[in-house]
Amino acid sequence: MNVEGTILAGPEFEPIEGRVIVEDGIITAVEETETAAESIVLPAFVNAHTHIGDSIAKEAGAGLSLDELVAPPDGLKHRLLRAADRETKVDAMRQTIRLMEATGTAAFLEFREGGVEGINMIREAADRSDVEAIVLGRETEAAMHAADGFGASGARDGDFDQLRNATRRAEKMFAIHAGERDATDINAALDLRPEFVVHMVHAEELHLDRLEDMGTPVVVCPRSNLVTDVGFPPIESLCERTTVALGTDNVMTNSPSMFREMEFLAKLTGLSDAEVLAMATKHGAALADRNYGVIEPGREAKLLELDRTSDNLSYVKDPRRAVVRRAGQADIKRVHL
């Protein structure tokens, strides 16, 4: 398979005219050459933090605080999940996964509620899709063993030492929310030596130093943080200290479109377009230890083709900037997963 057009190639996503040569799902070459193709070719996205179980309750709970919306065990989200039947929850998650595929997402990292049964439901929802569901169980050690690892709600919600040790023994991924409401749970979260932390809205200088010293990556979810009125993370400072990936968080409050997340982030910060695109692709792939997210030889060919002749993208002068700040689902020509 060859994919031709303007290729956002390599770790800096440099635009080149040419073709990507793919054999057995692996990129074998990126050739710079003239083509007649009117495509922009980029790595497919990795959504580094989601909660898709609450797909049953989109835009519910307007005006509620973060705790009222999602805090376990009795936030609105958890009450609605308990009240919904299994078929409805699986169907709603399946629709969300279809939307992620339609908007160019190759994989998502899910913090999944509901114990082992919650893991079973999301596996069922994802079984007809080419999107990779990397699922972190919550609440119990059994859920961790049934999943790809453990996703902790936050250090203030209990003692996770035992679950952290069990996850390490199982050689699986451990991640945790931290610094979403305030800074008081950040040090305790970092003491657990997680593979990554999520949110860090209230990270202070000492926390930034620890992240840098430990080499701990961070996932930020800026749209979610503003919707829940907890603030805006110090993303530029985080990017100076560690690897930062991008997630869309709860489907209840945000669509799982990485296009929307990138545009929002780019227009509210001074980050370069290359850095924002890296947060939506290669950094999330690195968190998940996956060999995609960059268009270069040896990588898996998880690719996204945009139509450069669409009404939205025609006359674009800077394709990388256009992908980050302008493109959307309507511009997609093909998704190669």
Secondary structure, DSSP 8 states (H G I E B T S, - for coil): -EEEEEEEETTTTEEEEEEEEEETTEEEEEEE------EEEEE-EEEEEEE-GGGGGTT-STT--HHHHH-TTTSHHHHHHHHS-HHHHHHHHHHHHHHHHHTTEEEEEEEE-SHHHHHHHHHHHHTT-SSEEEEEE-SSHHHHHHSSEEEE--GGG---HHHHHHHHHTT-EEEEEESSS-STTHHHHHHT--SEEEE-TT--HHHHHHHHHHT--EEE-HHHHHHTTS----HHHHHHHS-EEE--EETTTS---HHHHHHHHHHHS---HHHHHHHHTHHHHHHTT-S-SS-STTSB--EEEEETTSTTTTT-S-HHHHHHHT--GGGEEEEE-
